[in-house]
Amino acid sequence: MSEDRILLFKLGQLMISNNQGYDLNETSLEEMDRCRKNKFEQTDPQSEQSIQSKRIWIAVLISFLLFLNLFAGCSHLGPYYKSNFYPSKILFTEEKDLRIRLLFIGDAGDTKEEDLVLRKLEDWANKIPQKTMLIFLGDNIYPAGMPSKEDSEREEAERRIQAQIDVIKKSGVRGFFIPGNHDWKRGLPGLIREESFVKQELGRDEVFLPMAGCPGPAKIDVENIRIIVMDTYFWLNRKLNPEKGCPHKDLKASISTLKALLQTAGDRRVVFIAHVPLETHGPHGGFFDWRDHLFPLTRLAKWLWIPLPVIGSLYPLIRWNIVRYSQDLNSRAFKNMLNQLKEAFAVRKPLIYAAGHDHSLQVLEIREAVEYILVSGAGSISKLSSVTHGDNTLFAHLHQGFISADFLKDGSVWVYVVEPGEHDVVFLKELKTN
């Protein structure tokens, strides 16, 4: 423990012990009594109680600040780089060298057409459109998926997903959507409505994967890549079963097909896509920064900066240690899914696992079940959430943006983290492909 933390701890103990009357002998008590009689005969007893109450609250506040210092950190409001991982010069892929570019953006369901991140996404889609594929990683319509046509919220829901669809339309790239937990909020009927809307607007199949109501896997082979898509919501909601029209009757059959797709990938690079990542250093991974503890109401509205110390800390503690939210990485449902995916990935490790869910930008080097995890859930500026780093973090930033993976003809794979603003590319790395 650092010296400043020890000092805070001792100071808190001292104030509490003094308030409770510890370490005060009989002589000191008599002296204090004479002092009160001689100099403070007019003192109101209620004022003494007020002083004691203030001391208690100060002690509690110091203890709370110590707690924050020990257990709550700061989000990466500026980009975090693992040492020596940021290049001095950005080299952009030329068309003649590119096989395929995959653009990943997730949790974009609260964006508008004029949103800067969608403008930047369209710019990147337009660079080499014939060799680019755009993937929206779920939570495509906040707050609760696609309402029925009679619902008063329908128009706003259409507007939100239309802004994303238009990026595919205007650039002419190949693209598709996958479902997230918010797309499931209105149950299977809402998900089917969203799928139908996307298919109608884009005028073709295979633009919403897997098929609504099915866990997958869905497969796309393009150039030297095998893309495998699954709907992780089935594993995190144990009451949910595949629909009758699905290729798989249960999740066991789904995992068996996943193993087969990995085994038959041949020389192709494998990219696995789902809404929920295997690992993350954001709230779904158990990280809550000081703002979450001191200003918890900002989770409801970004402008609600009302300090609620102690009370604010109850939510993270209860959520992570008692309630165990199914969408978090410490839930029993997630651990069951993790074990099944790890068993499948033992057949063949995907090079990339791309996901959203946590509302930040992260590049993680795992080298176990998968080689790399790309968390690209920063599509909506209103939804950005705290993020820290772990030993496996190459890059992390609490900022709106998206991630590009360029597969080159020479066999190399380059990852770009792109953010709207003056810097454009804020991170670039060649992945180890063995």
N, C-alpha and C positions, 0 to 999 in steps of 0.2 A: 504494500500500500504506500502511495506517495506521501511525502511529508505534509502537503497541504490537506490531504484527505484525513490523515491522522489528527492534525490540528483541529479540523472541523469536528471530528468525532469527539475528541476530548472536550472541546468547548461546549458541545451539546450536552455531554454527560455532566459537566460542571454546572451548567445552568439548571439542569433538571434536579441535580442533587441539592444545590443551594435552595431551590424553591421548595423542596420537600423537607428541608431542615436537617439534612445529613451533615455530619462533621461539625456540628455546633455544640460546644461544651457549655456547662452551666454558667461559667464566668461570662462568656461572650453573650449569653442570653440576658444576664443581669445588666450588663453594660448597654445592651440594646434597649432594655426596658427603661433605664435611667435616661437614656438619650431621648426616648419618646416623651417621657414625663417633663424633662427640662426644656426641650426645644420644640417639640411638636405636639403640645397639648391640644392644639386646635385641629389636628389632623383628623379627617373623616375616615372611619374604618372602611367605608366603601372604596375610598381612593386606594387604600393599601391592597384591598382585594383586586382592584383594577390593575395595580402594578404587578401583583402576582400573576394575574391572568395574562398580562402582556409577556411576562417572562416565559410562561408556559408556551404561548404561541410562538415566541421567538425560538425557543428550544425545538418546538415541532418543525418550524420552518427550516432551521439549520439541519435538523435530521433529514428533512425531505430533500434539501439541496444536496446533502451528502448522498442520499439514495440516487438522485439524478446523476451525480458525478460518477457513481459506481456502476450504475446499471443502464442509464440512458445516455446515448451519445448524440452526435449531430449528424444530420443527413449531409450528403455530398451535394451542396448547392453549387459548388464548382466541380468540374470534372476530376474524378479520382483516376490516377494512372499507377499501375504497378511500375516500379522503377524500370527505366529504359524501354518502355513500351510505346512511347509516342514518337513518331518519326519527325525528323527535322524538315522533311519535305514530303508533301502529299503527291503521290504518283497515281494518276487516274488511268483506269483500264481503257485501252483503245479497242475499237470495234474489231479490228483484225485479230486481236489476241483473245477475245472473249468467246467462250462457249455459251454460257448462260448466266444471267444475273437474277438473283432472288431478292426481292425487296420485302422486308418483314415490318409490319406495323400492327399493333394490337390496341384494344381498348379505345378505339377511336369513335365510339358511339355518342360522344357529346361534342363533336366538331361541327363547324359550319363551312359552307362552300368557300368563304373568304379566309378560312383559317390558314395561318402561315405554314403549318406543318403539311397540310394538303397541297399547298402551292409548291412547297419544296419537294414533296413526294412526286408530284406531277412532273416537275423539272427533271428529276432523276429517271422517271419512267420514260420520258421523251428523249433521253440521251441516246439509247440504243434500243428502241421499242421492240424490234423484231427478235431480240435476244433477251428480253426481260420478262419476268413473271412476278406479279404482285400478289402478296398473300396478306389478307386481313385476319388477324389472329384471335378473333372472338371478342365478345362484349361490343358488338357492332351497333347496338341500339340501347342507350341508357334511357331511363333507369331499369326498364323491365321488358325488353324485347318488343315484338310487333303486336300492337293491339288489333282488335277486329275493326272492320271498316266503319262500324257504327260508333266506335269509341271516339270521344272528343280528343284523345291524345294521338289518334292515328296520323293526322297530318304532320305533327311534329316528329313522330317516329319515322315517317317516310322521308322527311327532309334530312334527318340525321344520317340515315344510311344512303340516301341519294347522293349526298356530298362525297361519300367514299366511292360509290359506284361510278360517279362521273370521272374520277381520276382514271379508272380503267377505260371508260368510253373515250375520253378525250385523247389519251395517249395511244390507244390502240394496242396496249400490251395484253398478254394473257393474264388472267387473274382469277382468284377465287376467295371465298369467305369460309371460315370455320366457326362453329358456335362456341360461345363462352357461357359461363354460369348466368350472366344477366340476360342472355338471349333465351334462356330456359325459364325465366321468371313467370311467364304465362303458360307454362307447361308445353306439352307437345303441340297443341293447336297453334300457339304463338310462334313456335319454331318453324312449323310448316308454313305459316303465313310469311315469315321472313324469307324462307327458302324460295317460295313461289314468287315473291316480289323481286328477289335478286335474279332469278332465272328469267322472269318476264323482261326486266330492264336490260339484261345483257344478251338475251335472245339465244341462249345455248345451255346445254347441260354441263355438268362438272364445274359449276361455278359456286356450289355450296357443298362442302365436303366435311365429314361423310354425309350421306343422305340423312335428312332430318328423321330422328327417331332411331338411328342406327349408330352403334359405337365405332364402326370401322373395324379394321383398317381399310382406307381407300388408298389406291396406288396410282402414281403418275410417274412414268418413265420419260425423261426428257434429256436429250444429249447424253452425257455420262453420269446422270444423277437418277437415283430412285427416291422419289418423294413419297413418304408414308404419312397419312393423316389419320388421327384418331380423336374421338370425342371423349375427353377425360371425365366429363360430367357423369357418365354412367357409373364410374367407379366411386365417385364422391357422393352419389345419391343412391344408396343401396336398395331403395324401393323401386328403382327404375330398371326396366327390362327392355331388350330390343323389341321393336315392333315385328309383327308377323311377316312383313314384306322384306325384312333385312336378310342379308346373306348369312348372318350368324344368329343362331338361336339363343346363345348366351355368351357371357364374357369369356368363358373358358375357350369356346370355339374361336372367339375373336383373337385371343392371345395366341392360339395355335396358328391361325392364319398369319399373324404378325411374324412369328418365328419362320414360317415358310417364306414370306416375302424377304426377310433378312437373309435367309440361307441362299435364296436364288438371285440375289442382287448381282452376283458376279463381280466384274471389275468396276461397277458403278459406285460412286460415292452415295452414301445413304444420308438423307436429311429427314429427320422425324419432326412432325409438326403437331402440336397440341396447344390447348389454351393454357393449361397449368404446367409450369416448369417442374423439373425434378428437384431443382434447388434454386433458392433466391435469398437475397439479403435485404428484403423489404418486409413490410408488415405480415405478408403471408408466410414469411420465413421466421417471424418472431421479433423483428426489429421495429421499435417505436422510438422516435427521437424525443427531445425535450419538449417540443411543441405539442406532441401527442399527450404528454403528461401534464403540462401546464395549461394548455389551451385546447382541451379535448373537443370543444364545440366547433372548431375549425374543420372537423371531419364532416359536419353537417353542412356548414357554409364557410367558405374561405375567409369571410369578413368577420366572423364571430370570435374576435380576439378577446374573450372574457376569461381572465385567469381563474382556474379552479384547481389549485394545487391539492395534492393528496387524492381528492375526488377523481381528478383526471387520470391518476395512475391506476385506479381500480379497473378501468376498462381493459388496458393491456394485460394486467395481471390475471383477471378473471378469464379473458378470452384465451390466453395462451396456456394457463395452468389448470383451469377448472372446466370451462364450457367446452373447449376444444372444437372450434368452428370447423366444419367438414372441409371447407375450402382452404384451410391452412395446412402447412406441411407437417404439423405434429399430430394431426387427427388420425384416428384409427383407420378411417377410410382411405386417407392418402397413403399411409404406410402399407396398407394392403395393395394398393395400386402400384406403389413403388417397388414392392417385392416382385410383383408379377412382371412389370416392365424390365426390371433388372434380370430376371430369369430369361426373358425373351432376348434382351440385348447381349446376353452371354453368347448367343449364336453368332452375332455380328454387331460390333459397336457402331452406332451411327456416328458420323463425323460431327453432325450438328443436330442439336435438339433446340428448335425454335419455339418460343412461347411468349405469352403476354402475362395477364393476370395481375402481377405487381406493376404499378404504374410508374415505371422508371426505365432507364436504359442500363443494361448490364451485359458484360461479356465475361463468362466464367470458363476457366480451363479445368475440366473435371478429370479426364483421363482414366475413368473407371468404367461405369456403365455406358457413358458416352464420352466423346472427346471434348466437345465444347457445348455450353448452353448459352443461347442468345435470348435474353429477356428483353423484349421490345414491346412494352405495354404502355408507352408514353404518348399515345395518339391524341388524348384529350387533355388540354392544359388544365381544365377544371378538376381533373381526377388525379393529378400527380401526387404521389405518396412518398414517404420517407424511404431512404435507402442508405445502407452502409456498405462495407466491404469485408470480405473474408480472405483467407489465405489463397483461395482459388480465383479471386477477382483480378481480372486484367484491366477492366474499366467499369466505372459506375458513375452515374450522374442523375440527379433529380432534375430532369429537363425534358420538354417535349421533343420528340424526334422519332427516328426509325433506324433500322439496321439493314445494310446491304451485304450480300454474300456473292462475290464474283468468282465463278469457276472458269479458269483460263485454259487455253488449249495446251499449254505446257504442263498441265496437271496441278498447278498451284491453285490455292484458294485464298482469297483475300476478303477480310471483313472490314467494312466501313461503318462507323457510327456517324449518322448525319443529323444535324440539328438546324432548324431555321435560325437565321441570324448571319452575322458577318463571317463566322468561321466555317460554316457549312460542314465540312468533315472535321470532327473533333477527336476521332480515333481511327487508326488504321493498323491492321496486323495481318501478316501471312500466317495461316493456320498450319500446324504440324500435321501432315497427312500420312506420314510413314509410308 
